[in-house]
Amino acid sequence: MPESGAALLQADELEREYRMGPEVVRVLRGVSITVGVGEVVALVGASGVGKSTLLHVLGALDRPSGGRVLFQGEDLFTRGEAGLARYRRQEVGFVFQFYNLLGEMSALENAMLPALIARRPRREARERAGAALAEVGLGDRLHHRPGEMSGGEQQRVAVARALMNGPRIILADEPTGNLDPKTSEVVYDLFLRLQAERGIAFLVATHNPELARRADRIYRLIDGRAREVIGTTDAGGGLPV
């Protein structure tokens, strides 16, 4: 395992463009960022600037138009589809703003899904899911469905689901964007605890400047490129989110 602080996930001059009829829209224009082992990195920027697109490419949910994604030094997109699927299942977890839980399933059943997709035995998946839900403080809510839970509880179910296959990094896309300030802090505190106790790295896209400042480092995405924010005032310009 690489030592703490070593590069875990890197975007190297990433580009992503989409064709909309005759028009080509360039969303990412050479983005370079690094997330170290066990590091929490915040990604800030205006809505529509490409934060979600960047996370989708880094998580191999989408392919870049140019540049590279390096995971532990390996050029990720030189892998075939089976290798990319293995990366998505085993190395990276995802947390989204709107939770993406299945409403007809209980918290336990939602959390079990990644283990079942990875073809783990059902009993093992159930045990892992119960342990993950207990770890995020929902050991007494295993059989509640999303509609019976608060937004913060649903997001913690989503975090438990992301933990199921032991990821090295969790990509979180506006994970507190649907939550009130107090609940947002609870969820972010959970990220920091998982970082400290498990050594999991996080890349968190957020509009919340107070939460962003609690990260180890911050990148600002603007005009399709990323710039690391130095200090909390970014050379006197404030922290834009």
Order of alpha helices (4+ residues) and beta strands (2+ residues): beta-beta-beta-alpha-beta-beta-alpha-beta-alpha-alpha-alpha-beta-alpha-beta-alpha-beta-beta
